Amino acid sequence: MSRSKQLTWRSIGLLGVSLTLMTSLNIAPLHAAETAAAVTDETAQASEEGLPTVSALVSKTDPIPGFLPLYWRADKGQLLARLDSFNKPFIYYSGLSNGIGSNDLGLDRAQLGGTQLVHFERIGPRVLLVAENTKYRADSSNPRERLAVDEAFASSVLWGFDVVAQHGDETAEALATSTVADEDFGPGAVLIDVTEFALRDTHNVARRLAGAEEGSYSVDVTRSGIYLPRTKGFPDNSDIDAVITLVGEPKGDTLATVSPDASAVTVHMHHAFVRLPDDGYTPLPYDPRAGFIDDDEGFYDYAVPLDQPVQRSYAWRHRLSKQDPSAARSPAVDPIVYYVDPGVPEPIRSALIEGASWWNQAFEAAGYIDAFQVKLLPAGADPMDIRYNVINWVHRSTRGWSYGYSIRDPRTQEILKGQVTLGSLRVRQDYLIAEGLLAPYTREGEASEANQQVLNEFALSRIRQLAAHEVGHTIGLEHNFAASADDRASVMDYPYPYVALNAQGQVDLSNAYAVGIGAWDKRAITWGYQDFAPGIDAAIAREALIRETIAGGLHFIGDRHARANPSSVDAGPCHSRGSLWDNGADPVAELNRLMALRNVVLGNFSEAVIRNGQSYSRIEEVLVPAYLMHRYQLQAAGTVLGGRDFSYALRGDGQQPTWGVGAQRQRDALQALLATLQPSVLALSPELVRLISPRPPGSPTSRELFPRETGYLFDPLSAADSAVTLSLRVLLDPTRAARLNMQHAQDPAMPNFAELLHQLMSTTWFAAGQTDLSPAQAALQRREQVSVLEHLLKLVSNTHVSVQVRADALDTLLNLDEWLARQSTGSQAWRAHYRYAAARLTALQEGEGLEGTQTTMPPPGSPI
């Protein structure tokens, strides 16, 4: 918001500037008492004299012509809408045009809300905005069959409006002063007041703030109003934008970091009314093998034949057809055009445009010529306008996720608008990762020209891939987390940079990110968007395309099977090809390779990772992603333990539904995971630790840093415990443990959870004697042992875990208790350590509770 607008709104909130001044600035405030009084006066007059005519009331307004004709009445602070007919469905969606700027709160600029099929329905003096229930329907030509379903399931009345004017016998004087000719609207036309509707918390901001424990907030209409510059009308859509201020008592810490006054949070909410598209679009039945997004659970069609399932789904996609369907290659009738936010700076803008434009390669493979285009958003165009597919550049106070949203026809899932949100700090995070990998700065504290070019290209190559990924969602594609195992066959995977060592043993970033659309993406787009020649059965042709894709060796693993619980970093997927942020077809071999690379990178770590003039405390910021670079490959290797690969096979398509992972491969994975717990792997050099200074004034601590138990001094033991926690989350995942036991019950040759626990304890607690360790290594060993103990205690006490898994964990702890009883040592530190562990186990056996059970929370990793 510009300084002039900041001052204006402060004046509105605190000084009550005149309505004339606010109108001149295109700001439409609503003062609740004045508006209520005005409505009361007019209602009383209407009851005595009848409603005003539409022409008479319109003559007092500034019209905003469009699909839903709007009228701004400045003297009353009202926005009116004219309805010429009723019971005709259209699309309504809302969104957040100005956000809060916090990734934690998830309330971003240009964020879309829900989309609904609605209609206006008049009942006496009121008009209802009714959301139709599109989840339950009967696609039948029998109107009574459709009615039976409509009456069986609830609809939702979103709002009720009072009619403030209606068409009547217009006087010559009224017609003479009206800005809208009488013949411009039908005999049933009415005006409704939509101001209160527009000034509500449509986006559930208050609920989001309450859920984030930021406090209880509600809309203050005295500090809210219609925002005229973004309230517009067009032939097929009309948009209303409103400044909404939510007030409350702040309780959390986040709002204060992103708002001038955490007790009054002002955002912009957007409402869009859109004409239904014509009937020229053919819905595409969803196929779980194709890689497209489906409509969650789809919809229920009670008119299908008895031999067909009632539940159905359509794939999401844009409308696209060839000018000449019989031609192998043809231009599109209407190309898909995406517009880039002009607020993106260079050189990021060019990289973003290039990456998004990669999708034209896929449409070319599907037989189109220049059917996917990327342009700069025209001056004056609104990113919330449904006529534009937009790639938005969104700033937040911290790094965070990027998203691909869409507005779709609820009846068919035809994509009407793609809306991409790219977090601006992501590219800076990639730059930071590259600094840690290269250690590029000379003794003079600057990067050479060659190193600077590598740093820039590393970050920009990721932004190209990220732009393509998020646009992919908005053209209908699901994640494909198997693509990294198929030689990076899709931009719809989450890519971890492929970093290697060259022949001289130096870090090589030249192949960090793939360039262009992958083989899977081209096959998926061909399946979803191909315009088949006349006479070809599209369903048969699409089935043939899928079978060709499968025969070509490409795999597809969707989101729900790569992260069974998206809110948890330690959910236990079991497909060895389906992981996030991994590389390679063999996750175990890649983990071993990455650990060797990590050893080289950490060996090079020094002040060379920061520029001249930067605080030495920044070394820790660069260190975090480098020290934990194996965190995602850990999870990928973990899928092998108790793993079972599978396909989205349909009967008759020739695919094998599931197949197991071999016992030796699982045991190799276990050894690779246990190797990450070695003290030598966890240790940081004393020289590096001494370089990391406390945070200077003006540089507060953040969650991006390692946890610490040493106050403001860097804590290498807590850093190591972060890495230990990541490994133990994989090894002790309760779902994975239950799968290990299940496979062993079916085949005793397969490893079970008890075997894993035995190997874990042999590596950590029952390893070589303490005399073999240096003091620093001994401290690391003790910290690791406590972490193993605490994780096992949590597992035993978790009543949601398989009974056998809890029993195995308890048996392991009791064995540890017996082992501790046999230990004797002359070291005070080891003696205290053993006594602490014994006391924790005694508390477990005596049922005193495990309130002291704590595990380290590592710094966040995703999104890298």
C-alpha positions, -999 to +999 in steps of 0.1 A: +000+000+000+014+034-009+021+060+017-008+082+005-032+053+010-018+045+044-023+081+055-058+081+040-069+050+059-054+062+091-074+094+087-105+074+080-100+052+111-089+079+135-101+113+123-132+106+103-123+126+072-152+138+050-170+116+026-161+140-002-124+134+003-128+096+004-149+096-027-123+116-045-097+089-037-120+061-050-124+047-015-159+038-005-162+037+033-192+023+051-202+038+085-225+013+101-247+037+120-252+061+091-259+033+067-283+016+091-301+048+096-303+054+059-316+019+052-341+023+081-354+056+066-358+042+031-374+011+044-399+031+063-406+052+033-409+021+011-434+006+035-455+038+034-452+047-003-440+015-019-405+007-032-387+033-054-385+025-090-352+011-104-348+042-127-354+066-098-328+050-076-303+044-104-304+081-112-286+087-079-257+064-086-226+059-106-232+028-128-207+000-132-220-020-162-213-057-166-226-092-162-241-082-128-248-045-133-236-025-102-243+010-090-223+030-065-244+053-044-218+077-028-243+096-007-253+065+012-221+045+009-240+017-008-232-007-036-263-018-054-268-046-079-295-049-105-311-083-112-331-086-144-341-123-139-339-150-113-331-188-109-304-187-136-272-204-124-239-186-126-205-190-109-195-172-078-161-172-062-143-151-036-107-145-028-081-124-010-068-097-033-045-081-006-031-105+020-013-105+053+021-116+042+028-146+065+035-181+053+024-194+087-010-178+084-014-187+048-033-156+038-016-143+007-022-117-020-042-130-050-054-161-031-085-177-044-113-191-022-141-215-030-160-217-062-198-223-062-226-227-087-252-202-075-284-185-085-305-156-072-340-165-060-367-140-051-391-147-022-414-118-016-394-087-005-361-106-003-336-121-028-316-152-017-282-161-031-284-199-032-254-222-037-265-253-056-253-288-044-232-300-073-218-330-054-251-349-057-269-348-090-288-368-116-274-362-151-308-372-167-332-358-192-360-366-168-367-334-148-385-353-120-354-376-117-333-344-113-357-329-089-357-361-067-320-357-061-322-319-057-348-324-029-328-352-012-297-331-004-293-297+011-284-265-007-269-235+010-283-199+011-252-178+011-269-145+018-303-128+018-308-093+003-335-068+007-350-055-025-345-017-024-361-008-057-381-026-084-392-019-119-426-001-121-445+026-139-416+050-144-425+087-146-412+108-174-393+128-148-376+097-135-367+084-169-353+118-179-329+119-149-320+082-151-285+071-163-299+038-175-326+037-201-358+019-192-355-006-219-321-017-206-338-039-180-368-061-180-401-057-162-390-079-133-358-060-126-350-051-090-321-035-071-305-051-041-280-037-017-248-059-018-227-037+005-231-058+036-226-090+016-193-076+003-181-065+037-181-099+054-153-122+062-158-144+031-123-157+032-126-168+069-096-147+079-108-145+115-111-183+117-076-187+103-062-163+129-080-181+157-067-214+145-032-200+145-038-189+181-033-153+170-065-141+188-102-136+183-110-112+155-141-099+138-149-074+110-152-038+120-175-022+094-166+013+105-131+006+092-142-013+061-156-002+027-161-010-009-128-005-029-139+011-061-107+009-081-110-029-082-148-030-084-154-035-121-178-049-146-174-068-179-198-086-203-192-120-187-181-112-152-184-085-125-160-081-096-164-064-062-134-056-041-137-045-004-113-032+022-120-053+053-106-045+087-106-072+114-101-061+150-093-081+181-069-087+209-037-101+195-024-132+214+002-147+191+036-135+178+030-136+140+006-108+133+028-082+150+056-091+125+035-084+094+009-057+105+015-021+117-010-027+144-018-063+153-051-053+168-064-040+135-056-062+104-068-048+071-070-070+040-089-068+007-115-094-001-127-100-036-160-113-050-166-124-086-198-132-104-192-150-136-215-161-165-215-198-171-195-211-200-214-224-230-221-261-236-192-265-260-169-282-234-169-320-230-160-332-195-131-356-193-137-387-171-109-390-145-084-419-148-062-425-118-033-436-141-032-404-162-016-379-137-045-354-137-061-339-107-096-351-098-123-333-080-115-348-045-142-374-041-158-364-073-196-363-075-225-387-072-247-393-102-278-411-093-289-415-130-261-439-140-270-474-151-269-501-124-237-516-137-218-483-132-206-468-099-226-438-087-194-420-077-178-402-107-150-377-112-139-354-140-103-344-146-094-308-144-083-291-176-087-260-197-109-259-228-087-264-259-093-276-294-076-276-327-085-254-356-082-285-377-087-317-356-078-339-386-043-324-389-014-340-370-004-305-360-027-275-358-030-241-341-056-240-313-089-223-317-082-203-286-047-207-271-042-210-234-025-178-223-008-171-189+001-137-178+031-129-156+028-104-127+047-072-138+059-069-102+085-096-108+120-081-110+146-090-136+163-114-141+137-135-122+109-123-145+126-137-176+135-170-159+099-173-148+085-166-182+109-191-197+100-218-173+063-213-176+067-213-214+081-248-213+046-262-213+042-253-249+066-282-255+040-306-241+012-291-261+034-293-292+038-330-284+000-333-283-003-319-318-008-282-312+010-252-326+017-224-302-013-234-281+003-224-247+016-188-244+030-167-216+028-129-217+032-100-193-001-089-176-014-059-194-015-025-176-048-021-157-056-058-157-066-072-123-049-105-112-083-116-097-102-111-129-113-145-142-104-135-178-067-138-170-046-168-160-020-152-138+014-160-123+016-139-092+048-129-074+039-129-037+060-115-009+059-129+027+079-122+058+095-157+056+101-182+029+071-204+021+052-225-003+042-217-038+008-228-051-012-235-083-049-228-078-077-227-104-113-216-108-134-243-124-169-249-136-184-269-107-204-290-131-176-301-154-143-292-138-134-271-168-107-247-157-118-212-162-088-194-146-054-206-135-039-187-106-002-193-096+013-180-064+051-179-064+067-170-031+094-145-037+118-157-010+122-192-025+148-180-050+168-165-022+168-198-003+182-215-034+209-189-036+218-196+000+219-233-006+243-227-035+266-206-012+269-235+012+276-260-016+303-239-033+319-218-005+325-194-034+339-163-017+376-155-018+398-141+009+386-107-002+351-118+005+337-117-030+328-143-055+348-147-087+329-139-119+326-176-127+313-184-092+289-156-093+275-168-126+271-203-111+253-189-080+229-169-102+222-197-126+216-222-098+189-199-083+173-190-117+172-226-129+152-235-099+127-206-105+122-218-140+114-253-128+092-239-100+072-217-124+066-247-147+056-269-117+029-245-103+016-237-138+013-275-143-012-277-114-033-249-130-035-268-163-047-299-144-017-320-134-012-338-101+022-342-085+042-371-098+067-381-072+080-410-091+095-388-118+129-384-100+133-422-103+126-420-140+155-396-149+135-365-138+107-372-162+083-345-149+084-310-135+055-321-113+080-338-089+096-319-061+132-316-073+162-318-050+193-302-068+214-329-083+249-320-070+279-340-080+317-340-076+338-335-108+369-354-116+389-330-094+367-337-064+351-303-066+314-296-062+296-294-096+262-276-099+259-277-137+232-303-136+214-292-105+179-288-121+164-303-152+157-280-182+123-282-200+092-303-198+098-340-190+087-371-209+059-379-184+045-343-188+042-347-225+024-380-222+000-366-196-009-335-216-014-356-247-038-378-228-058-348-214-057-323-242-054-342-274-081-332-299-087-365-317-096-365-354-132-370-364-142-407-363-118-416-336-132-429-303-116-406-278-120-431-248-103-459-268-075-436-280-068-423-245-066-459-231-041-467-258-021-436-248-019-447-212-009-482-221+019-468-243+031-447-214+032-476-191+050-498-217+075-470-221+086-474-184+072-442-170+057-443-135+032-422-116+029-418-078+005-392-066+006-369-036-014-391-012+010-420-015+043-400-013+033-383+019+005-402+036+000-374+060+008-341+043+010-322+076+037-345+090+073-348+079+076-383+093+046-400+076+057-434+063+052-439+025+061-473+013+067-469-025+104-469-031+100-447-062+076-422-047+093-396-024+096-358-022+129-339-028+148-371-037+170-382-066+177-414-085+160-447-091+178-464-062+171-443-030+197-462-009+225-458-034+216-421-037+217-417+001+252-432+002+263-409-026+248-378-010+265-386+024+299-387+006+291-354-010+280-339+023+313-349+038+331-329+011+308-299+014+312-297+052+349-302+049+350-270+027+329-250+051+345-218+063+341-181+062+342-186+024+304-192+025+297-155+034+305-123+017+328-096+030+308-073+053+284-100+065+282-111+101+299-144+110+266-154+125+253-159+089+275-189+085+249-208+105+221-198+081+242-213+052+252-243+073+216-255+081+207-267+046+242-281+039+244-300+072+209-314+067+212-319+029+205-357+034+171-351+052+149-359+022+170-388+009+167-403+044+129-404+038+134-419+004+156-447+017+131-452+045+104-462+020+125-494+013+120-506+049+088-527+049+083-512+015+058-524-011+058-509-046+025-506-065+008-492-095-026-476-100-036-507-120-071-513-134-082-548-141-074-557-177-046-531-183-018-556-177-002-539-147+009-557-116-010-541-086+017-545-059+051-562-054+074-564-024+109-550-018+135-578-013+149-586+021+185-578+012+176-545-003+157-536+029+187-546+051+210-525+029+187-495+034+188-501+072+226-500+072+226-468+051+202-451+075+222-463+106+254-449+090+239-414+093+240-418+131+278-422+134+294-395+156+320-389+128+291-380+105+275-357+130+306-338+142+314-303+131+350-291+132+360-270+163+374-244+138+339-240+122+321-238+155+344-210+166+336-190+135+299-189+142+293-158+163+261-149+182+235-129+163+243-092+163+218-065+170+193-062+143+196-099+134+172-119+157+171-156+160+146-175+139+134-210+133+157-212+103+186-218+127+195-248+147+179-252+182+203-246+210+207-252+248+236-228+251+218-195+250+229-173+222+260-193+215+260-218+186+253-253+200+269-281+179+253-308+200+218-296+193+227-292+156+237-329+157+206-338+175+186-322+147+202-347+123+196-376+147+160-367+150+155-367+112+171-402+110+151-416+140+118-403+125+124-425+095+137-455+114+110-454+142+080-444+121+051-464+136+034-471+103+066-484+088+073-504+119+039-521+116+046-529+079+079-545+089+061-568+113+034-576+088+058-586+061+078-607+086+046-625+096+040-634+060+076-643+052+100-649+082+130-643+059+120-606+058+132-582+085+109-571+112+108-542+136+126-561+163+156-566+140+156-529+132+156-521+169+184-545+176+206-529+148+197-494+161+207-502+197+239-519+185+248-488+165+240-463+192+239-476+228+258-509+225+285-496+202+322-494+209+333-484+244+336-449+255+374-451+257+375-452+219+359-418+216+374-383+219+356-360+245+337-343+216+327-376+201+317-389+235+294-359+241+278-365+207+274-402+215+256-395+248+234-369+231+224-394+205+218-422+230+194-399+249+176-391+217+171-428+209+158-434+244+133-405+242+120-415+208+115-451+220+097-438+251+074-418+230+067-448+208+058-470+238+034-444+252+016-437+219-017-456+222-024-451+185+005-473+175+003-510+168+004-531+200+032-553+186+053-522+177+048-508+212+057-543+226+089-544+205+099-509+217+092-518+254+112-550+251+141-530+237+139-505+266+138-533+292+169-548+275+186-514+278+176-513+315+194-546+321+224-535+301+227-503+321+227-523+354+258-540+342+278-508+333+305-494+355+327-464+346+351-440+362+339-411+340+316-388+359+299-377+326+291-413+316+280-423+351+256-394+352+244-402+317+237-439+326+219-429+358+197-405+340+187-432+314+181-457+342+159-431+360+138-425+329+133-463+325+123-467+361+097-440+357+084-459+327+081-492+347+065-475+377+039-458+356+049-423+367+043-409+332+067-396+306+061-359+307+098-353+304+099-370+270+113-344+246+128-346+211+146-320+191+126-300+165+149-296+135+148-263+114+122-265+086+133-280+054+104-278+029+101-259+008+138-259-002 
